[in-house]
Amino acid sequence: MLTYAAGLEAELCSKLKPLGLTAYRVDYNKPIRNQISNSDILINGLGQLDRQIIDFCPKLRLVQQIGTGVDNVDVSYCASKSIYVANVPHVNNISVAEHTIFLMIYLAKNIKGAEKGIKERRVVNVLGTELYNKTMVIIGLGAIGIEVAKRAKAFGMNVISVTKRPELRNKVTMNYNTSKDISTLQYCVSECLLVDEIKGITDLKNTLGKADVVSIHTPLTLETKNMIGRTEFARMKRSSFLINVSRASIVNKDALYNALTSRTIAGAGFDVFYEEPANPIDKLLNLDNFVYTPHIAGWTLEATNTTTDIILNNINLLLHGRKPLTVIN
């Protein structure tokens, strides 16, 4: 059964056909239970797969996420029922990083303010800002965070990373100065030389005060939920921007709304939301300093092709009695 994602259904079906398999997309306007009850595999995007949904599928053998995050799947319950949960890691790093830069530019150049003038057919006094010599704070220095750092450096920005294990990153940086091993050198170049400072989570509040742009690239966990709240916003510059292409709930919604309406920060750009699909009358969506795209950062032609290849490989392994490669439980 296939959750909706542009381009995925046709691409995957064409690759499944030689195996004698077919994928069907769930129609959310009809009762879900009857559509999924005979499923051996659920290919899921943003759907909440809780115990009730899982129990609807007595034949279920694999939950295959079409992205990296599995926070919307009850992984422990799946494990207790011997159901594999697999994701598709690292295929959309560049896509998401590019989208992050797009949101940053959109905010910095005050495009939303300019659009208002176009719609009202009048000249508006719109003032943007340069990114050169500004400071970006990247929360989470994983694969996507590294790609964002590369692109921020191309703009001449200063880059600070806040990461869970800064001592490991800093250790690699020190090794770079003495190592002649090519693999170590490549690792250091890709992960450490792109950032000017590497801080730990305990330094987050103090680091936020240096940021002109804060970009979130950490998964949603019990530790990171509401990581950015009223206290954190109070530490940020009034001219700063917040970008979130990870999960909405990493940022406290009420605190975000208050920060934007009080101009505690200048603006925010999100590719994720607290309820997806987002309700168009939500108060955040009506703010002139909030930019939203509907969870499309990682969904590009290139990412789709690689995603379907990984999913197909996992399904093929399952059919041959083997463990899918990207299983996380």
C-alpha positions as CSV (number, residue, x, y, z in Angstrom):
1,M,0.0,0.0,0.0
2,L,1.4,3.4,-1.0
3,T,1.0,6.7,0.7
4,Y,0.9,9.7,-1.6
5,A,4.2,11.2,-2.8
6,A,4.5,12.9,-6.2
7,G,6.3,10.7,-8.8
8,L,6.8,7.8,-6.4
9,E,3.8,5.7,-7.4
10,A,4.5,5.5,-11.1
11,E,8.2,5.0,-10.6
12,L,7.8,2.3,-8.0
13,C,5.0,0.5,-9.9
14,S,7.1,0.3,-13.0
15,K,10.0,-1.3,-11.1
16,L,7.7,-3.7,-9.2
17,K,6.0,-5.0,-12.3
18,P,8.8,-7.3,-13.3
19,L,8.6,-8.9,-9.9
20,G,4.8,-9.5,-10.3
21,L,4.0,-7.0,-7.6
22,T,1.7,-4.0,-7.5
23,A,1.5,-1.0,-5.2
24,Y,-1.8,0.7,-4.4
25,R,-2.2,4.2,-3.1
26,V,-4.4,4.7,0.0
27,D,-7.5,6.9,-0.6
28,Y,-7.8,9.0,2.5
29,N,-11.4,9.9,1.6
30,K,-12.4,6.3,2.3
31,P,-12.0,4.1,5.4
32,I,-8.4,3.1,5.8
33,R,-8.9,-0.3,7.4
34,N,-10.4,-2.0,4.4
35,Q,-7.6,-0.7,2.1
36,I,-4.7,-1.9,4.2
37,S,-5.9,-5.1,5.9
38,N,-4.3,-7.5,3.3
39,S,-1.0,-5.6,3.1
40,D,2.3,-7.4,3.4
41,I,4.2,-4.1,3.1
42,L,3.2,-0.5,4.0
43,I,5.1,2.2,2.2
44,N,4.6,5.2,4.4
45,G,5.4,8.9,4.3
46,L,3.8,11.2,6.8
47,G,1.1,8.8,8.1
48,Q,0.9,8.0,11.8
49,L,1.4,4.3,12.0
50,D,0.3,3.5,15.6
51,R,-0.8,0.2,17.2
52,Q,-4.3,0.5,15.8
53,I,-3.1,0.9,12.2
54,I,-0.6,-1.9,12.6
55,D,-3.1,-4.3,14.1
56,F,-5.3,-3.7,11.0
57,C,-2.6,-5.5,9.0
58,P,-2.2,-9.1,10.3
59,K,0.0,-10.1,7.3
60,L,2.3,-7.1,7.6
61,R,6.0,-7.9,7.3
62,L,7.6,-4.5,6.5
63,V,6.9,-0.8,7.1
64,Q,9.0,1.1,4.6
65,Q,9.3,4.8,5.2
66,I,10.0,6.9,2.1
67,G,12.4,9.2,4.1
68,T,14.8,9.1,7.0
69,G,12.5,10.0,9.9
70,V,10.5,7.2,11.7
71,D,9.1,9.3,14.5
72,N,5.6,8.7,13.1
73,V,5.9,4.9,13.4
74,D,5.5,2.8,16.6
75,V,8.8,1.1,16.0
76,S,8.8,-0.8,19.3
77,Y,5.4,-2.3,18.6
78,C,6.4,-3.3,15.1
79,A,9.5,-5.1,16.6
80,S,7.3,-6.9,19.1
81,K,5.3,-8.3,16.2
82,S,8.4,-9.2,14.1
83,I,7.6,-6.5,11.6
84,Y,10.6,-4.8,10.0
85,V,10.7,-1.0,9.9
86,A,13.1,0.4,7.3
87,N,13.8,4.0,6.2
88,V,15.6,5.6,3.2
89,P,18.6,7.4,4.7
90,H,20.8,10.0,3.1
91,V,19.3,10.1,-0.4
92,N,17.9,13.6,-0.2
93,N,20.7,15.3,1.7
94,I,21.4,17.7,-1.2
95,S,17.8,18.3,-2.0
96,V,17.0,19.3,1.6
97,A,20.2,21.4,1.8
98,E,19.3,23.3,-1.3
99,H,15.8,23.9,0.0
100,T,17.3,25.2,3.3
101,I,19.3,27.8,1.3
102,F,16.2,28.7,-0.7
103,L,14.2,29.4,2.5
104,M,17.2,31.4,3.8
105,I,17.4,33.6,0.7
106,Y,13.6,34.0,0.6
107,L,13.6,35.4,4.1
108,A,16.7,37.5,3.8
109,K,15.5,39.2,0.6
110,N,12.0,39.7,2.0
111,I,10.4,38.1,-1.0
112,K,7.1,37.6,0.9
113,G,6.9,41.4,1.4
114,A,7.6,42.0,-2.2
115,E,4.9,39.5,-3.3
116,K,2.3,41.5,-1.3
117,G,3.1,44.6,-3.5
118,I,2.7,42.6,-6.7
119,K,-0.7,41.3,-5.6
120,E,-1.9,44.7,-4.7
121,R,-0.3,46.3,-7.8
122,R,1.7,48.8,-6.0
123,V,5.3,49.6,-5.3
124,V,6.3,48.6,-1.8
125,N,9.2,49.7,0.3
126,V,11.0,46.3,0.7
127,L,14.4,46.1,2.3
128,G,16.3,42.8,2.3
129,T,19.7,41.9,3.8
130,E,22.9,40.3,2.5
131,L,24.1,36.9,3.7
132,Y,27.8,37.6,3.3
133,N,29.6,37.7,6.6
134,K,26.5,36.7,8.5
135,T,26.5,33.8,11.0
136,M,24.6,30.6,10.5
137,V,24.0,28.3,13.4
138,I,23.3,24.7,12.3
139,I,21.7,22.5,14.9
140,G,22.7,19.0,14.0
141,L,25.9,18.3,12.0
142,G,24.7,15.1,10.2
143,A,24.7,14.5,6.5
144,I,22.2,17.3,5.7
145,G,23.8,19.7,8.1
146,I,27.2,19.2,6.4
147,E,25.6,19.9,3.0
148,V,24.0,23.1,4.3
149,A,27.4,24.2,5.7
150,K,29.0,23.7,2.3
151,R,26.5,26.0,0.7
152,A,26.5,28.6,3.5
153,K,30.3,28.9,3.1
154,A,29.8,29.6,-0.6
155,F,27.9,32.7,0.5
156,G,30.8,33.8,2.7
157,M,28.9,33.0,5.9
158,N,30.4,32.1,9.3
159,V,29.1,28.7,10.3
160,I,28.7,27.4,13.9
161,S,27.4,23.9,14.5
162,V,25.6,22.7,17.6
163,T,25.8,19.0,17.8
164,K,25.2,16.2,20.4
165,R,28.8,14.8,20.4
166,P,31.0,17.8,19.8
167,E,34.0,16.1,21.3
168,L,34.1,13.5,18.5
169,R,33.9,16.2,15.8
170,N,36.6,18.3,17.5
171,K,38.8,15.2,17.9
172,V,38.6,14.6,14.2
173,T,39.5,18.2,13.5
174,M,42.7,17.8,15.7
175,N,43.5,14.6,13.9
176,Y,43.4,16.5,10.6
177,N,46.4,18.5,11.6
178,T,48.7,15.5,12.1
179,S,47.2,12.7,10.0
180,K,48.5,11.8,6.5
181,D,45.9,9.1,5.9
182,I,43.7,10.1,2.9
183,S,40.5,8.7,4.4
184,T,40.9,10.8,7.6
185,L,41.7,13.9,5.6
186,Q,38.6,13.5,3.4
187,Y,36.4,12.9,6.5
188,C,37.8,16.1,8.1
189,V,37.3,18.2,5.0
190,S,33.7,17.0,4.6
191,E,32.6,17.3,8.2
192,C,34.9,19.7,10.1
193,L,36.6,22.3,8.0
194,L,33.2,23.6,6.8
195,V,32.3,24.9,10.2
196,D,34.1,27.6,12.2
197,E,33.1,26.4,15.6
198,I,31.6,23.1,16.9
199,K,29.5,23.5,20.1
200,G,27.6,21.0,22.3
201,I,23.9,21.1,23.1
202,T,24.6,22.7,26.5
203,D,26.0,25.7,24.6
204,L,22.9,26.1,22.5
205,K,21.3,29.1,24.3
206,N,24.6,31.1,24.3
207,T,25.3,30.2,20.7
208,L,21.9,31.3,19.5
209,G,22.8,34.9,20.4
210,K,25.5,34.9,17.7
211,A,23.1,33.7,14.9
212,D,21.8,35.6,12.0
213,V,20.3,32.4,10.7
214,V,19.4,29.3,12.8
215,S,18.9,26.1,10.7
216,I,17.5,22.9,12.3
217,H,18.8,19.6,11.1
218,T,18.3,17.2,14.0
219,P,15.7,14.4,14.2
220,L,12.6,14.7,16.4
221,T,13.2,12.7,19.7
222,L,12.1,13.1,23.3
223,E,15.2,15.2,23.8
224,T,14.7,17.5,20.8
225,K,11.0,18.1,21.1
226,N,10.4,21.8,22.0
227,M,14.1,22.3,21.9
228,I,13.5,25.8,20.7
229,G,11.1,27.7,23.0
230,R,10.5,31.0,24.6
231,T,13.9,31.1,26.4
232,E,15.7,30.2,23.2
233,F,13.9,32.9,21.1
234,A,14.7,35.5,23.8
235,R,18.4,34.8,23.2
236,M,18.2,35.3,19.4
237,K,18.7,38.6,17.6
238,R,15.7,40.6,16.5
239,S,17.1,40.5,13.0
240,S,17.6,36.7,12.9
241,F,15.8,34.0,10.9
242,L,14.8,30.5,11.9
243,I,14.7,27.7,9.4
244,N,13.2,24.3,10.1
245,V,13.3,21.5,7.5
246,S,13.4,18.7,10.1
247,R,10.2,18.3,12.2
248,A,7.9,21.2,13.3
249,S,7.7,20.0,17.0
250,I,11.4,20.7,17.6
251,V,10.1,24.2,17.9
252,N,7.4,25.1,20.4
253,K,4.5,26.4,18.3
254,D,3.2,29.0,20.8
255,A,6.7,30.3,21.4
256,L,7.2,30.5,17.7
257,Y,4.0,32.4,17.1
258,N,4.8,34.9,19.9
259,A,8.3,35.4,18.7
260,L,7.1,36.2,15.2
261,T,4.2,38.5,16.2
262,S,6.3,40.4,18.7
263,R,9.2,40.6,16.2
264,T,11.5,38.9,18.7
265,I,13.0,37.4,15.6
266,A,12.6,38.7,12.0
267,G,11.1,35.7,10.4
268,A,10.9,31.9,10.1
269,G,10.8,29.5,7.2
270,F,9.4,26.0,7.7
271,D,9.1,23.0,5.3
272,V,7.4,21.0,8.0
273,F,4.3,21.8,10.1
274,Y,2.6,20.8,13.3
275,E,-0.3,19.2,11.5
276,E,0.3,17.8,8.0
277,P,-1.3,18.6,5.7
278,A,-1.4,22.1,7.3
279,N,-4.7,23.8,7.9
280,P,-4.8,26.8,5.7
281,I,-6.5,28.9,8.4
282,D,-3.8,28.2,10.9
283,K,-2.6,31.4,12.6
284,L,1.0,30.9,11.7
285,L,0.3,30.7,8.0
286,N,-1.3,34.1,8.1
287,L,1.8,35.9,9.4
288,D,3.7,38.1,7.0
289,N,7.1,36.9,8.4
290,F,6.4,33.2,8.3
291,V,7.2,31.2,5.1
292,Y,5.9,27.7,4.7
293,T,6.4,25.0,2.0
294,P,4.5,21.7,2.4
295,H,7.2,19.2,3.3
296,I,8.7,19.1,-0.2
297,A,12.4,19.9,0.6
298,G,13.6,16.4,0.1
299,W,11.3,15.5,-2.8
300,T,13.1,16.0,-6.1
301,L,13.4,13.9,-9.2
302,E,16.9,12.7,-8.2
303,A,15.8,11.8,-4.7
304,T,12.7,10.0,-6.0
305,N,14.8,7.8,-8.3
306,T,17.2,6.8,-5.6
307,T,14.4,6.3,-3.1
308,T,12.5,3.8,-5.3
309,D,15.7,1.9,-5.9
310,I,16.3,1.4,-2.2
311,I,12.7,0.5,-1.5
312,L,12.7,-2.0,-4.4
313,N,15.9,-3.6,-3.1
314,N,14.4,-3.9,0.4
315,I,11.3,-5.5,-1.0
316,N,13.3,-7.9,-3.1
317,L,15.4,-8.9,-0.1
318,L,12.2,-9.5,2.0
319,L,10.7,-11.7,-0.8
320,H,13.9,-13.8,-0.7
321,G,13.7,-14.3,3.1
322,R,16.5,-11.8,3.9
323,K,16.6,-8.8,6.1
324,P,16.1,-5.4,4.2
325,L,19.3,-3.4,4.2
326,T,18.0,-0.2,5.8
327,V,16.1,-1.7,8.7
328,I,16.2,0.3,11.9
329,N,14.7,-2.2,14.4
